[in-house]
Amino acid sequence: MLLKILGLIIIGFLIYLIFFKKSRKNDIKKDDKLISDEMVECPTCKTFISQKEGIVSSGKFYCSNDCLNKR
Ligand SMILES: [Zn+2]
């Protein structure tokens, strides 16, 4: 009787762990998508680049160092 209850608690805990891990992974994925998939326009050459590739300077994203220096 006691073993059965213990087993149920362990199984419930494992299910909770798996579910918690999955939901955490999804959250991280969502955050990654938000950062890397957002397209921004380079103010100098008007090329669209993803924020991940861009060079940030005073709140603007530049596609390359050339554009950053030409601004
Ligand atoms: Zn540019």
N, CA, C, O and the ligand as a Tripos MOL2 file, in Angstrom:
@<TRIPOS>MOLECULE
protein
  285   283    72     0     0
PROTEIN
NO_CHARGES

@<TRIPOS>ATOM
      1 N           0.8380   -1.2170    0.0000 N.3       1 MET1
      2 CA          0.0000    0.0000    0.0000 C.3       1 MET1
      3 C           0.8630    1.2530    0.0000 C.2       1 MET1
      4 O           0.6660    2.1690   -0.7980 O.2       1 MET1
      5 N           1.8210    1.2670    0.9140 N.am      2 LEU2
      6 CA          2.7110    2.4360    1.0030 C.3       2 LEU2
      7 C           3.5670    2.5510   -0.2500 C.2       2 LEU2
      8 O           3.8280    3.6510   -0.7360 O.2       2 LEU2
      9 N           4.0000    1.4050   -0.7680 N.am      3 LEU3
     10 CA          4.8300    1.4000   -1.9810 C.3       3 LEU3
     11 C           4.0570    1.9610   -3.1760 C.2       3 LEU3
     12 O           4.6050    2.6970   -3.9970 O.2       3 LEU3
     13 N           2.7760    1.6000   -3.2570 N.am      4 LYS4
     14 CA          1.9530    2.0940   -4.3680 C.3       4 LYS4
     15 C           1.8470    3.6170   -4.3370 C.2       4 LYS4
     16 O           1.9630    4.2880   -5.3630 O.2       4 LYS4
     17 N           1.6260    4.1370   -3.1430 N.am      5 ILE5
     18 CA          1.4980    5.5950   -3.0090 C.3       5 ILE5
     19 C           2.8200    6.2780   -3.3680 C.2       5 ILE5
     20 O           2.8490    7.3030   -4.0490 O.2       5 ILE5
     21 N           3.9130    5.6740   -2.8860 N.am      6 LEU6
     22 CA          5.2410    6.2100   -3.1960 C.3       6 LEU6
     23 C           5.4850    6.2140   -4.7070 C.2       6 LEU6
     24 O           5.9930    7.1820   -5.2750 O.2       6 LEU6
     25 N           5.1020    5.0840   -5.3450 N.am      7 GLY7
     26 CA          5.2650    4.9750   -6.7880 C.3       7 GLY7
     27 C           4.4850    6.0460   -7.5210 C.2       7 GLY7
     28 O           4.9890    6.6590   -8.4620 O.2       7 GLY7
     29 N           3.2580    6.2700   -7.0890 N.am      8 LEU8
     30 CA          2.4210    7.2910   -7.7200 C.3       8 LEU8
     31 C           3.0400    8.6760   -7.5700 C.2       8 LEU8
     32 O           3.0230    9.4840   -8.4990 O.2       8 LEU8
     33 N           3.5920    8.9360   -6.3700 N.am      9 ILE9
     34 CA          4.2090   10.2340   -6.1360 C.3       9 ILE9
     35 C           5.4120   10.4240   -7.0500 C.2       9 ILE9
     36 O           5.6040   11.5000   -7.6170 O.2       9 ILE9
     37 N           6.2270    9.3670   -7.1920 N.am     10 ILE10
     38 CA          7.4200    9.4540   -8.0510 C.3      10 ILE10
     39 C           7.0220    9.6560   -9.5100 C.2      10 ILE10
     40 O           7.6110   10.4770  -10.2130 O.2      10 ILE10
     41 N           6.0110    8.8980   -9.9660 N.am     11 ILE11
     42 CA          5.5500    9.0440  -11.3480 C.3      11 ILE11
     43 C           5.0000   10.4610  -11.5860 C.2      11 ILE11
     44 O           5.2840   11.0980  -12.6000 O.2      11 ILE11
     45 N           4.2120   10.9240  -10.6250 N.am     12 GLY12
     46 CA          3.6670   12.2810  -10.7400 C.3      12 GLY12
     47 C           4.7780   13.3110  -10.7930 C.2      12 GLY12
     48 O           4.7000   14.2770  -11.5520 O.2      12 GLY12
     49 N           5.8060   13.1100   -9.9930 N.am     13 PHE13
     50 CA          6.9300   14.0340   -9.9660 C.3      13 PHE13
     51 C           7.6780   14.0190  -11.2990 C.2      13 PHE13
     52 O           8.0830   15.0640  -11.8080 O.2      13 PHE13
     53 N           7.8540   12.8130  -11.8560 N.am     14 LEU14
     54 CA          8.5400   12.6970  -13.1540 C.3      14 LEU14
     55 C           7.7390   13.4020  -14.2480 C.2      14 LEU14
     56 O           8.3050   14.1190  -15.0730 O.2      14 LEU14
     57 N           6.4240   13.1980  -14.2520 N.am     15 ILE15
     58 CA          5.5700   13.8550  -15.2500 C.3      15 ILE15
     59 C           5.6750   15.3750  -15.1000 C.2      15 ILE15
     60 O           5.7520   16.1110  -16.0840 O.2      15 ILE15
     61 N           5.6780   15.8180  -13.8570 N.am     16 TYR16
     62 CA          5.8030   17.2530  -13.5970 C.3      16 TYR16
     63 C           7.1310   17.7910  -14.1250 C.2      16 TYR16
     64 O           7.1840   18.8610  -14.7320 O.2      16 TYR16
     65 N           8.2080   17.0290  -13.8850 N.am     17 LEU17
     66 CA          9.5410   17.4330  -14.3490 C.3      17 LEU17
     67 C           9.5860   17.5500  -15.8700 C.2      17 LEU17
     68 O          10.0990   18.5270  -16.4140 O.2      17 LEU17
     69 N           9.0320   16.5230  -16.5570 N.am     18 ILE18
     70 CA          9.0460   16.5160  -18.0280 C.3      18 ILE18
     71 C           8.2440   17.7020  -18.5520 C.2      18 ILE18
     72 O           8.6800   18.4050  -19.4640 O.2      18 ILE18
     73 N           7.0700   17.9160  -17.9660 N.am     19 PHE19
     74 CA          6.2140   19.0060  -18.4240 C.3      19 PHE19
     75 C           6.8890   20.3560  -18.1890 C.2      19 PHE19
     76 O           6.8500   21.2390  -19.0450 O.2      19 PHE19
     77 N           7.5070   20.5010  -17.0190 N.am     20 PHE20
     78 CA          8.1660   21.7590  -16.6680 C.3      20 PHE20
     79 C           9.3260   22.0390  -17.6090 C.2      20 PHE20
     80 O           9.5090   23.1710  -18.0580 O.2      20 PHE20
     81 N          10.1110   21.0090  -17.9100 N.am     21 LYS21
     82 CA         11.2420   21.1670  -18.8280 C.3      21 LYS21
     83 C          10.7690   21.5810  -20.2110 C.2      21 LYS21
     84 O          11.3460   22.4680  -20.8380 O.2      21 LYS21
     85 N           9.6940   20.9180  -20.6870 N.am     22 LYS22
     86 CA          9.1680   21.2260  -22.0180 C.3      22 LYS22
     87 C           8.6870   22.6660  -22.1040 C.2      22 LYS22
     88 O           8.9980   23.3790  -23.0580 O.2      22 LYS22
     89 N           7.9250   23.0870  -21.0980 N.am     23 SER23
     90 CA          7.3790   24.4380  -21.1530 C.3      23 SER23
     91 C           8.4920   25.4780  -21.0680 C.2      23 SER23
     92 O           8.3920   26.5520  -21.6610 O.2      23 SER23
     93 N           9.5510   25.1570  -20.3300 N.am     24 ARG24
     94 CA         10.6880   26.0720  -20.2470 C.3      24 ARG24
     95 C          11.3930   26.1850  -21.5930 C.2      24 ARG24
     96 O          11.7740   27.2750  -22.0190 O.2      24 ARG24
     97 N          11.5630   25.0320  -22.2620 N.am     25 LYS25
     98 CA         12.2080   25.0320  -23.5730 C.3      25 LYS25
     99 C          11.4320   25.8890  -24.5580 C.2      25 LYS25
    100 O          12.0160   26.6570  -25.3220 O.2      25 LYS25
    101 N          10.1030   25.7520  -24.5370 N.am     26 ASN26
    102 CA          9.2710   26.5220  -25.4480 C.3      26 ASN26
    103 C           9.4280   28.0180  -25.2070 C.2      26 ASN26
    104 O           9.4660   28.8090  -26.1490 O.2      26 ASN26
    105 N           9.5170   28.3920  -23.9460 N.am     27 ASP27
    106 CA          9.6850   29.8030  -23.6240 C.3      27 ASP27
    107 C          10.9910   30.3420  -24.1910 C.2      27 ASP27
    108 O          11.0330   31.4420  -24.7410 O.2      27 ASP27
    109 N          12.0490   29.5630  -24.0530 N.am     28 ILE28
    110 CA         13.3590   29.9960  -24.5470 C.3      28 ILE28
    111 C          13.3140   30.1180  -26.0760 C.2      28 ILE28
    112 O          13.8350   31.0710  -26.6540 O.2      28 ILE28
    113 N          12.6830   29.1340  -26.7070 N.am     29 LYS29
    114 CA         12.5640   29.1800  -28.1690 C.3      29 LYS29
    115 C          11.8260   30.4360  -28.6150 C.2      29 LYS29
    116 O          12.2380   31.1060  -29.5620 O.2      29 LYS29
    117 N          10.7410   30.7470  -27.9330 N.am     30 LYS30
    118 CA          9.9550   31.9380  -28.2850 C.3      30 LYS30
    119 C          10.8190   33.1910  -28.1930 C.2      30 LYS30
    120 O          10.7790   34.0520  -29.0730 O.2      30 LYS30
    121 N          11.5990   33.2820  -27.1200 N.am     31 ASP31
    122 CA         12.4510   34.4540  -26.9350 C.3      31 ASP31
    123 C          13.4810   34.5580  -28.0510 C.2      31 ASP31
    124 O          13.7390   35.6420  -28.5730 O.2      31 ASP31
    125 N          14.0650   33.4240  -28.4080 N.am     32 ASP32
    126 CA         15.0500   33.4100  -29.4790 C.3      32 ASP32
    127 C          14.4410   33.9140  -30.7780 C.2      32 ASP32
    128 O          15.0440   34.7060  -31.5030 O.2      32 ASP32
    129 N          13.2290   33.4370  -31.0570 N.am     33 LYS33
    130 CA         12.5650   33.8310  -32.2840 C.3      33 LYS33
    131 C          12.3410   35.3360  -32.3210 C.2      33 LYS33
    132 O          12.5390   35.9790  -33.3520 O.2      33 LYS33
    133 N          11.9300   35.8860  -31.1960 N.am     34 LEU34
    134 CA         11.6530   37.3130  -31.1250 C.3      34 LEU34
    135 C          12.8920   38.1340  -31.4620 C.2      34 LEU34
    136 O          12.8020   39.1580  -32.1390 O.2      34 LEU34
    137 N          14.0360   37.6830  -30.9920 N.am     35 ILE35
    138 CA         15.2600   38.4560  -31.1940 C.3      35 ILE35
    139 C          15.8020   38.2650  -32.6070 C.2      35 ILE35
    140 O          16.1440   39.2400  -33.2760 O.2      35 ILE35
    141 N          15.8850   36.9970  -33.0720 N.am     36 SER36
    142 CA         16.5960   36.7320  -34.3210 C.3      36 SER36
    143 C          15.7480   36.9690  -35.5590 C.2      36 SER36
    144 O          16.2940   37.2460  -36.6270 O.2      36 SER36
    145 N          14.4260   36.8660  -35.4480 N.am     37 ASP37
    146 CA         13.5870   36.9530  -36.6370 C.3      37 ASP37
    147 C          13.1080   38.3710  -36.9350 C.2      37 ASP37
    148 O          12.5150   38.6080  -37.9870 O.2      37 ASP37
    149 N          13.3450   39.2870  -36.0590 N.am     38 GLU38
    150 CA         12.8530   40.6480  -36.2950 C.3      38 GLU38
    151 C          13.7300   41.3340  -37.3390 C.2      38 GLU38
    152 O          14.9400   41.4690  -37.1590 O.2      38 GLU38
    153 N          13.1070   41.7610  -38.4230 N.am     39 MET39
    154 CA         13.8540   42.4050  -39.4950 C.3      39 MET39
    155 C          13.8730   43.9190  -39.2810 C.2      39 MET39
    156 O          12.8560   44.5280  -38.9470 O.2      39 MET39
    157 N          15.0390   44.5040  -39.4770 N.am     40 VAL40
    158 CA         15.1800   45.9530  -39.3390 C.3      40 VAL40
    159 C          15.8610   46.5090  -40.5830 C.2      40 VAL40
    160 O          16.6010   45.8040  -41.2690 O.2      40 VAL40
    161 N          15.5980   47.7890  -40.8650 N.am     41 GLU41
    162 CA         16.1710   48.4160  -42.0460 C.3      41 GLU41
    163 C          17.4560   49.1280  -41.6720 C.2      41 GLU41
    164 O          17.4990   49.8760  -40.6950 O.2      41 GLU41
    165 N          18.4960   48.8980  -42.4450 N.am     42 CYS42
    166 CA         19.7460   49.6290  -42.2410 C.3      42 CYS42
    167 C          19.5000   51.0830  -42.6620 C.2      42 CYS42
    168 O          19.0840   51.3210  -43.7960 O.2      42 CYS42
    169 N          19.7430   52.0460  -41.7940 N.am     43 PRO43
    170 CA         19.4260   53.4510  -42.1120 C.3      43 PRO43
    171 C          20.2700   54.0250  -43.2410 C.2      43 PRO43
    172 O          19.8850   55.0290  -43.8400 O.2      43 PRO43
    173 N          21.4090   53.4160  -43.5450 N.am     44 THR44
    174 CA         22.3040   53.9580  -44.5690 C.3      44 THR44
    175 C          21.9790   53.4280  -45.9560 C.2      44 THR44
    176 O          21.7850   54.2210  -46.8780 O.2      44 THR44
    177 N          21.9140   52.1000  -46.1370 N.am     45 CYS45
    178 CA         21.7170   51.5360  -47.4740 C.3      45 CYS45
    179 C          20.3300   50.9510  -47.6610 C.2      45 CYS45
    180 O          20.0360   50.4130  -48.7280 O.2      45 CYS45
    181 N          19.4620   51.0390  -46.6490 N.am     46 LYS46
    182 CA         18.0570   50.5820  -46.7220 C.3      46 LYS46
    183 C          17.9220   49.0810  -46.9500 C.2      46 LYS46
    184 O          16.8950   48.6220  -47.4520 O.2      46 LYS46
    185 N          18.9370   48.3200  -46.5910 N.am     47 THR47
    186 CA         18.8530   46.8710  -46.6850 C.3      47 THR47
    187 C          18.2020   46.3260  -45.4250 C.2      47 THR47
    188 O          18.4710   46.7980  -44.3200 O.2      47 THR47
    189 N          17.3400   45.3260  -45.5990 N.am     48 PHE48
    190 CA         16.7260   44.7060  -44.4350 C.3      48 PHE48
    191 C          17.6200   43.5870  -43.9120 C.2      48 PHE48
    192 O          18.0500   42.7130  -44.6650 O.2      48 PHE48
    193 N          17.8880   43.6300  -42.6320 N.am     49 ILE49
    194 CA         18.7230   42.6250  -41.9880 C.3      49 ILE49
    195 C          18.0200   42.1670  -40.7180 C.2      49 ILE49
    196 O          17.1800   42.8800  -40.1690 O.2      49 ILE49
    197 N          18.3730   40.9650  -40.2540 N.am     50 SER50
    198 CA         17.8240   40.5260  -38.9760 C.3      50 SER50
    199 C          18.6420   41.1640  -37.8500 C.2      50 SER50
    200 O          19.8360   41.4290  -37.9920 O.2      50 SER50
    201 N          17.9670   41.3960  -36.7420 N.am     51 GLN51
    202 CA         18.6340   42.0740  -35.6280 C.3      51 GLN51
    203 C          19.8740   41.3200  -35.1650 C.2      51 GLN51
    204 O          20.8260   41.9240  -34.6700 O.2      51 GLN51
    205 N          19.8600   39.9960  -35.3270 N.am     52 LYS52
    206 CA         20.9940   39.1730  -34.9030 C.3      52 LYS52
    207 C          22.2490   39.5190  -35.7110 C.2      52 LYS52
    208 O          23.3580   39.5260  -35.1780 O.2      52 LYS52
    209 N          22.0560   39.8070  -37.0200 N.am     53 GLU53
    210 CA         23.2030   40.0760  -37.8880 C.3      53 GLU53
    211 C          23.6650   41.5260  -37.7810 C.2      53 GLU53
    212 O          24.8160   41.8390  -38.0840 O.2      53 GLU53
    213 N          22.7730   42.4020  -37.3550 N.am     54 GLY54
    214 CA         23.0590   43.8260  -37.4030 C.3      54 GLY54
    215 C          24.0570   44.2940  -36.3510 C.2      54 GLY54
    216 O          24.3080   43.6130  -35.3560 O.2      54 GLY54
    217 N          24.6180   45.4770  -36.5990 N.am     55 ILE55
    218 CA         25.5050   46.1190  -35.6360 C.3      55 ILE55
    219 C          24.6970   47.2400  -34.9790 C.2      55 ILE55
    220 O          24.1950   48.1360  -35.6580 O.2      55 ILE55
    221 N          24.5800   47.1770  -33.6720 N.am     56 VAL56
    222 CA         23.7400   48.1390  -32.9630 C.3      56 VAL56
    223 C          24.5600   49.3720  -32.6120 C.2      56 VAL56
    224 O          25.6550   49.2800  -32.0580 O.2      56 VAL56
    225 N          23.9880   50.5480  -32.9560 N.am     57 SER57
    226 CA         24.6200   51.7960  -32.5590 C.3      57 SER57
    227 C          23.5400   52.8210  -32.2830 C.2      57 SER57
    228 O          22.7280   53.1130  -33.1610 O.2      57 SER57
    229 N          23.5150   53.3580  -31.1130 N.am     58 SER58
    230 CA         22.5170   54.3190  -30.6390 C.3      58 SER58
    231 C          21.1020   53.9210  -31.0400 C.2      58 SER58
    232 O          20.3500   54.7280  -31.5860 O.2      58 SER58
    233 N          20.7480   52.6600  -30.7620 N.am     59 GLY59
    234 CA         19.3910   52.1710  -30.9660 C.3      59 GLY59
    235 C          19.0490   51.8090  -32.3860 C.2      59 GLY59
    236 O          17.9200   51.3940  -32.6480 O.2      59 GLY59
    237 N          19.9890   51.9490  -33.3320 N.am     60 LYS60
    238 CA         19.7290   51.5820  -34.7210 C.3      60 LYS60
    239 C          20.6080   50.4160  -35.1320 C.2      60 LYS60
    240 O          21.7050   50.2180  -34.6090 O.2      60 LYS60
    241 N          20.0860   49.6400  -36.0980 N.am     61 PHE61
    242 CA         20.8110   48.4520  -36.5540 C.3      61 PHE61
    243 C          21.4220   48.7350  -37.9190 C.2      61 PHE61
    244 O          20.7100   49.0870  -38.8600 O.2      61 PHE61
    245 N          22.7200   48.5830  -38.0290 N.am     62 TYR62
    246 CA         23.4190   48.7780  -39.3030 C.3      62 TYR62
    247 C          23.8600   47.4260  -39.8510 C.2      62 TYR62
    248 O          24.1780   46.5200  -39.0800 O.2      62 TYR62
    249 N          23.8840   47.2790  -41.1920 N.am     63 CYS63
    250 CA         24.1840   45.9820  -41.7920 C.3      63 CYS63
    251 C          25.6760   45.6860  -41.7470 C.2      63 CYS63
    252 O          26.0730   44.5210  -41.7020 O.2      63 CYS63
    253 N          26.5050   46.7210  -41.7580 N.am     64 SER64
    254 CA         27.9550   46.4790  -41.7620 C.3      64 SER64
    255 C          28.6690   47.6710  -41.1320 C.2      64 SER64
    256 O          28.0580   48.7040  -40.8590 O.2      64 SER64
    257 N          29.9460   47.5150  -40.9120 N.am     65 ASN65
    258 CA         30.7370   48.6080  -40.3500 C.3      65 ASN65
    259 C          30.8210   49.7910  -41.3230 C.2      65 ASN65
    260 O          30.8850   50.9420  -40.8930 O.2      65 ASN65
    261 N          30.8210   49.5090  -42.6340 N.am     66 ASP66
    262 CA         30.8410   50.5740  -43.6330 C.3      66 ASP66
    263 C          29.6530   51.5080  -43.4500 C.2      66 ASP66
    264 O          29.8030   52.7290  -43.4090 O.2      66 ASP66
    265 N          28.4520   50.9030  -43.3390 N.am     67 CYS67
    266 CA         27.2420   51.7060  -43.1750 C.3      67 CYS67
    267 C          27.2810   52.4560  -41.8410 C.2      67 CYS67
    268 O          26.8140   53.5900  -41.7390 O.2      67 CYS67
    269 N          27.8380   51.8140  -40.8410 N.am     68 LEU68
    270 CA         27.9270   52.4430  -39.5330 C.3      68 LEU68
    271 C          28.8040   53.6980  -39.6150 C.2      68 LEU68
    272 O          28.4940   54.7110  -38.9890 O.2      68 LEU68
    273 N          29.8910   53.6350  -40.3810 N.am     69 ASN69
    274 CA         30.8060   54.7730  -40.4980 C.3      69 ASN69
    275 C          30.2820   55.8530  -41.4360 C.2      69 ASN69
    276 O          30.6310   57.0250  -41.2940 O.2      69 ASN69
    277 N          29.4280   55.4540  -42.4130 N.am     70 LYS70
    278 CA         28.9100   56.3930  -43.4040 C.3      70 LYS70
    279 C          27.7040   57.1790  -42.9050 C.2      70 LYS70
    280 O          27.2810   58.1220  -43.5730 O.2      70 LYS70
    281 N          27.1450   56.8310  -41.7740 N.am     71 ARG71
    282 CA         25.8850   57.4240  -41.3330 C.3      71 ARG71
    283 C          25.9890   58.9430  -41.1780 C.2      71 ARG71
    284 O          25.0110   59.5940  -40.8130 O.2      71 ARG71
    285 ZN         23.7180   49.1300  -44.7150 Zn       72 ZN72
@<TRIPOS>BOND
     1     1     2 1
     2     2     3 1
     3     3     4 2
     4     3     5 am
     5     5     6 1
     6     6     7 1
     7     7     8 2
     8     7     9 am
     9     9    10 1
    10    10    11 1
    11    11    12 2
    12    11    13 am
    13    13    14 1
    14    14    15 1
    15    15    16 2
    16    15    17 am
    17    17    18 1
    18    18    19 1
    19    19    20 2
    20    19    21 am
    21    21    22 1
    22    22    23 1
    23    23    24 2
    24    23    25 am
    25    25    26 1
    26    26    27 1
    27    27    28 2
    28    27    29 am
    29    29    30 1
    30    30    31 1
    31    31    32 2
    32    31    33 am
    33    33    34 1
    34    34    35 1
    35    35    36 2
    36    35    37 am
    37    37    38 1
    38    38    39 1
    39    39    40 2
    40    39    41 am
    41    41    42 1
    42    42    43 1
    43    43    44 2
    44    43    45 am
    45    45    46 1
    46    46    47 1
    47    47    48 2
    48    47    49 am
    49    49    50 1
    50    50    51 1
    51    51    52 2
    52    51    53 am
    53    53    54 1
    54    54    55 1
    55    55    56 2
    56    55    57 am
    57    57    58 1
    58    58    59 1
    59    59    60 2
    60    59    61 am
    61    61    62 1
    62    62    63 1
    63    63    64 2
    64    63    65 am
    65    65    66 1
    66    66    67 1
    67    67    68 2
    68    67    69 am
    69    69    70 1
    70    70    71 1
    71    71    72 2
    72    71    73 am
    73    73    74 1
    74    74    75 1
    75    75    76 2
    76    75    77 am
    77    77    78 1
    78    78    79 1
    79    79    80 2
    80    79    81 am
    81    81    82 1
    82    82    83 1
    83    83    84 2
    84    83    85 am
    85    85    86 1
    86    86    87 1
    87    87    88 2
    88    87    89 am
    89    89    90 1
    90    90    91 1
    91    91    92 2
    92    91    93 am
    93    93    94 1
    94    94    95 1
    95    95    96 2
    96    95    97 am
    97    97    98 1
    98    98    99 1
    99    99   100 2
   100    99   101 am
   101   101   102 1
   102   102   103 1
   103   103   104 2
   104   103   105 am
   105   105   106 1
   106   106   107 1
   107   107   108 2
   108   107   109 am
   109   109   110 1
   110   110   111 1
   111   111   112 2
   112   111   113 am
   113   113   114 1
   114   114   115 1
   115   115   116 2
   116   115   117 am
   117   117   118 1
   118   118   119 1
   119   119   120 2
   120   119   121 am
   121   121   122 1
   122   122   123 1
   123   123   124 2
   124   123   125 am
   125   125   126 1
   126   126   127 1
   127   127   128 2
   128   127   129 am
   129   129   130 1
   130   130   131 1
   131   131   132 2
   132   131   133 am
   133   133   134 1
   134   134   135 1
   135   135   136 2
   136   135   137 am
   137   137   138 1
   138   138   139 1
   139   139   140 2
   140   139   141 am
   141   141   142 1
   142   142   143 1
   143   143   144 2
   144   143   145 am
   145   145   146 1
   146   146   147 1
   147   147   148 2
   148   147   149 am
   149   149   150 1
   150   150   151 1
   151   151   152 2
   152   151   153 am
   153   153   154 1
   154   154   155 1
   155   155   156 2
   156   155   157 am
   157   157   158 1
   158   158   159 1
   159   159   160 2
   160   159   161 am
   161   161   162 1
   162   162   163 1
   163   163   164 2
   164   163   165 am
   165   165   166 1
   166   166   167 1
   167   167   168 2
   168   167   169 am
   169   169   170 1
   170   170   171 1
   171   171   172 2
   172   171   173 am
   173   173   174 1
   174   174   175 1
   175   175   176 2
   176   175   177 am
   177   177   178 1
   178   178   179 1
   179   179   180 2
   180   179   181 am
   181   181   182 1
   182   182   183 1
   183   183   184 2
   184   183   185 am
   185   185   186 1
   186   186   187 1
   187   187   188 2
   188   187   189 am
   189   189   190 1
   190   190   191 1
   191   191   192 2
   192   191   193 am
   193   193   194 1
   194   194   195 1
   195   195   196 2
   196   195   197 am
   197   197   198 1
   198   198   199 1
   199   199   200 2
   200   199   201 am
   201   201   202 1
   202   202   203 1
   203   203   204 2
   204   203   205 am
   205   205   206 1
   206   206   207 1
   207   207   208 2
   208   207   209 am
   209   209   210 1
   210   210   211 1
   211   211   212 2
   212   211   213 am
   213   213   214 1
   214   214   215 1
   215   215   216 2
   216   215   217 am
   217   217   218 1
   218   218   219 1
   219   219   220 2
   220   219   221 am
   221   221   222 1
   222   222   223 1
   223   223   224 2
   224   223   225 am
   225   225   226 1
   226   226   227 1
   227   227   228 2
   228   227   229 am
   229   229   230 1
   230   230   231 1
   231   231   232 2
   232   231   233 am
   233   233   234 1
   234   234   235 1
   235   235   236 2
   236   235   237 am
   237   237   238 1
   238   238   239 1
   239   239   240 2
   240   239   241 am
   241   241   242 1
   242   242   243 1
   243   243   244 2
   244   243   245 am
   245   245   246 1
   246   246   247 1
   247   247   248 2
   248   247   249 am
   249   249   250 1
   250   250   251 1
   251   251   252 2
   252   251   253 am
   253   253   254 1
   254   254   255 1
   255   255   256 2
   256   255   257 am
   257   257   258 1
   258   258   259 1
   259   259   260 2
   260   259   261 am
   261   261   262 1
   262   262   263 1
   263   263   264 2
   264   263   265 am
   265   265   266 1
   266   266   267 1
   267   267   268 2
   268   267   269 am
   269   269   270 1
   270   270   271 1
   271   271   272 2
   272   271   273 am
   273   273   274 1
   274   274   275 1
   275   275   276 2
   276   275   277 am
   277   277   278 1
   278   278   279 1
   279   279   280 2
   280   279   281 am
   281   281   282 1
   282   282   283 1
   283   283   284 2
@<TRIPOS>SUBSTRUCTURE
     1 MET1         2 RESIDUE 1 A MET
     2 LEU2         6 RESIDUE 1 A LEU
     3 LEU3        10 RESIDUE 1 A LEU
     4 LYS4        14 RESIDUE 1 A LYS
     5 ILE5        18 RESIDUE 1 A ILE
     6 LEU6        22 RESIDUE 1 A LEU
     7 GLY7        26 RESIDUE 1 A GLY
     8 LEU8        30 RESIDUE 1 A LEU
     9 ILE9        34 RESIDUE 1 A ILE
    10 ILE10       38 RESIDUE 1 A ILE
    11 ILE11       42 RESIDUE 1 A ILE
    12 GLY12       46 RESIDUE 1 A GLY
    13 PHE13       50 RESIDUE 1 A PHE
    14 LEU14       54 RESIDUE 1 A LEU
    15 ILE15       58 RESIDUE 1 A ILE
    16 TYR16       62 RESIDUE 1 A TYR
    17 LEU17       66 RESIDUE 1 A LEU
    18 ILE18       70 RESIDUE 1 A ILE
    19 PHE19       74 RESIDUE 1 A PHE
    20 PHE20       78 RESIDUE 1 A PHE
    21 LYS21       82 RESIDUE 1 A LYS
    22 LYS22       86 RESIDUE 1 A LYS
    23 SER23       90 RESIDUE 1 A SER
    24 ARG24       94 RESIDUE 1 A ARG
    25 LYS25       98 RESIDUE 1 A LYS
    26 ASN26      102 RESIDUE 1 A ASN
    27 ASP27      106 RESIDUE 1 A ASP
    28 ILE28      110 RESIDUE 1 A ILE
    29 LYS29      114 RESIDUE 1 A LYS
    30 LYS30      118 RESIDUE 1 A LYS
    31 ASP31      122 RESIDUE 1 A ASP
    32 ASP32      126 RESIDUE 1 A ASP
    33 LYS33      130 RESIDUE 1 A LYS
    34 LEU34      134 RESIDUE 1 A LEU
    35 ILE35      138 RESIDUE 1 A ILE
    36 SER36      142 RESIDUE 1 A SER
    37 ASP37      146 RESIDUE 1 A ASP
    38 GLU38      150 RESIDUE 1 A GLU
    39 MET39      154 RESIDUE 1 A MET
    40 VAL40      158 RESIDUE 1 A VAL
    41 GLU41      162 RESIDUE 1 A GLU
    42 CYS42      166 RESIDUE 1 A CYS
    43 PRO43      170 RESIDUE 1 A PRO
    44 THR44      174 RESIDUE 1 A THR
    45 CYS45      178 RESIDUE 1 A CYS
    46 LYS46      182 RESIDUE 1 A LYS
    47 THR47      186 RESIDUE 1 A THR
    48 PHE48      190 RESIDUE 1 A PHE
    49 ILE49      194 RESIDUE 1 A ILE
    50 SER50      198 RESIDUE 1 A SER
    51 GLN51      202 RESIDUE 1 A GLN
    52 LYS52      206 RESIDUE 1 A LYS
    53 GLU53      210 RESIDUE 1 A GLU
    54 GLY54      214 RESIDUE 1 A GLY
    55 ILE55      218 RESIDUE 1 A ILE
    56 VAL56      222 RESIDUE 1 A VAL
    57 SER57      226 RESIDUE 1 A SER
    58 SER58      230 RESIDUE 1 A SER
    59 GLY59      234 RESIDUE 1 A GLY
    60 LYS60      238 RESIDUE 1 A LYS
    61 PHE61      242 RESIDUE 1 A PHE
    62 TYR62      246 RESIDUE 1 A TYR
    63 CYS63      250 RESIDUE 1 A CYS
    64 SER64      254 RESIDUE 1 A SER
    65 ASN65      258 RESIDUE 1 A ASN
    66 ASP66      262 RESIDUE 1 A ASP
    67 CYS67      266 RESIDUE 1 A CYS
    68 LEU68      270 RESIDUE 1 A LEU
    69 ASN69      274 RESIDUE 1 A ASN
    70 LYS70      278 RESIDUE 1 A LYS
    71 ARG71      282 RESIDUE 1 A ARG
    72 ZN72       285 GROUP 0 **** ****
